[in-house]
């Protein structure tokens, strides 16, 4: 079936952000402590459609969904049947992605994330002096799997 929708009309919203981790239980422990909420879904999925969508012949996923504030789902995945090679987590590397969480208090989120096991990047929240977020405060941390989180406190 061919749709007559143009690109902007065909895209409704961001449904979820998926992150691949080495250990769902470890990652889930961080996110549960950091957010203070339980996952909506957590299950090992071993279904034929996974091979077709991921490109791996035989695949099973340990999958977890967490509802983030604002209506976006955080999907935490561990590919159970394939050998894994960690990505370089430097934010300058092509393919590196970060999740930006808007907050009213960047310092509080930074402190909480670090106390839950995140690694600080840089010195913590700083004042942003230029660009589209001028006047805001922001910082980066990495979760236990190296996923970069940005906390952005708008003016």
C-alpha atoms as one frame of an Amber mdcrd trajectory, in Angstrom:
protein
   0.000   0.000   0.000   1.396   3.392  -1.008   0.600   6.343   1.224  -0.055
   9.811  -0.125   1.256  11.448   3.066   4.270  13.709   2.836   7.168  13.204
   5.221   6.133  15.599   8.012   2.572  14.225   8.004   3.737  10.614   8.038
   5.827  11.107  11.186   3.552  11.255  14.234   5.977  11.379  17.190   9.006
   9.740  18.782   7.670   6.478  20.244  10.772   5.171  22.000  14.517   5.471
  22.292  16.268   2.107  22.303  19.599   1.479  23.983  21.595  -1.735  23.802
  23.206  -2.806  27.057  25.429  -5.638  28.239  23.260  -6.605  31.211  19.593
  -5.603  31.442  19.399  -6.297  35.173  22.347  -3.964  35.891  20.962  -1.277
  33.599  17.454  -1.664  34.976  18.768  -1.306  38.544  20.344   2.045  37.571
  17.235   3.359  35.800  14.841   2.195  38.540  16.947   3.892  41.223  17.505
   7.034  39.127  13.873   7.480  38.039  12.174   5.862  41.020   9.784   3.878
  38.810   9.263   0.277  37.755   9.432  -0.835  34.113   6.189  -1.250  32.212
   7.467  -4.365  30.421  10.358  -6.781  30.932  10.595 -10.062  29.053  12.891
 -12.205  26.945  11.567 -12.126  23.379  12.430 -14.922  20.963  10.194 -14.440
  17.932  10.726 -14.873  14.165  10.077 -11.197  13.396  13.211 -10.205  15.352
  15.488 -11.753  12.716  13.737  -9.823   9.966  13.865  -6.465  11.749  17.394
  -6.684  13.259  19.194  -8.532  10.468  20.528 -11.222  12.840  19.631 -14.788
  11.819  18.970 -16.233  15.248  18.200 -13.619  17.844  16.620 -13.335  21.258
  16.348 -10.112  23.214  16.068  -9.392  26.900  13.825  -6.328  26.528  12.545
  -3.784  28.999  10.357  -0.680  28.552  10.401   2.248  30.961   7.976   5.160
  30.576   9.968   8.394  30.696   8.415  11.723  31.662   6.966  13.390  28.565
   5.570  10.231  26.997   8.681   8.692  25.393   9.554   5.078  26.184  13.115
   4.046  27.044  13.684   0.599  25.536  16.570  -1.314  27.130  17.792  -4.276
  25.051  20.350  -7.019  25.517  20.982  -9.156  22.417  21.299 -12.616  23.970
  22.517 -14.638  20.996  25.223 -12.511  19.412  28.777 -11.636  20.378  29.007
  -8.022  21.452  31.772  -5.482  20.965  31.428  -2.289  23.031  31.359   0.992
  21.090  33.829   3.725  21.851  31.750   5.983  24.066  33.476   9.284  23.287
  30.750  11.751  22.363  32.744  12.990  19.345  32.618   9.569  17.636  30.235
   9.189  14.676  27.208   7.138  15.658  27.363   8.207  19.296  23.932   9.197
  20.591  22.867  10.892  23.788  19.541  11.236  25.565  18.732  14.768  26.715
  16.453  15.083  29.737  14.988  18.525  30.362  14.965  19.426  34.041  14.259
  22.299  36.393  17.422  21.475  38.384  20.442  20.113  36.482  22.573  19.885
  39.627  20.045  17.690  41.448  19.721  15.308  38.467  23.501  15.214  38.044
  24.040  14.400  41.734  21.297  11.754  41.704  22.633  10.079  38.546  26.165
   9.944  39.970  24.898   8.524  43.266  23.053   5.827  41.249  26.257   4.792
  39.447  26.587   7.167  36.470  30.055   8.502  35.576  30.397  12.288  35.310
  31.662  13.762  32.055  33.263  17.132  32.578  32.728  19.126  35.742  28.974
  18.880  36.237  26.367  21.485  35.283  27.782  24.528  33.523  26.242  27.724
  32.167  25.651  27.616  28.408  26.667  30.981  26.941  25.958  30.604  23.219
  23.788  28.818  20.664  20.144  27.774  20.809  20.347  26.939  24.538  22.126
  30.144  25.615  21.213  30.955  29.209  20.569  27.331  30.119  22.623  25.026
  32.357  23.690  21.580  31.230  25.895  18.576  31.856  26.669  15.045  30.661
  26.952  11.749  32.544  27.285   8.144  31.351  25.113   5.332  32.662  26.685
   1.961  33.605  26.649   0.869  29.925  28.260   4.067  28.638  25.024   5.656
  27.382  25.457   9.432  27.498  22.741  11.370  29.310  22.467  15.144  29.082
  20.600  17.133  31.712  19.381  20.476  30.360  17.963  23.177  32.624  16.351
  25.836  30.427  16.263  29.476  31.565
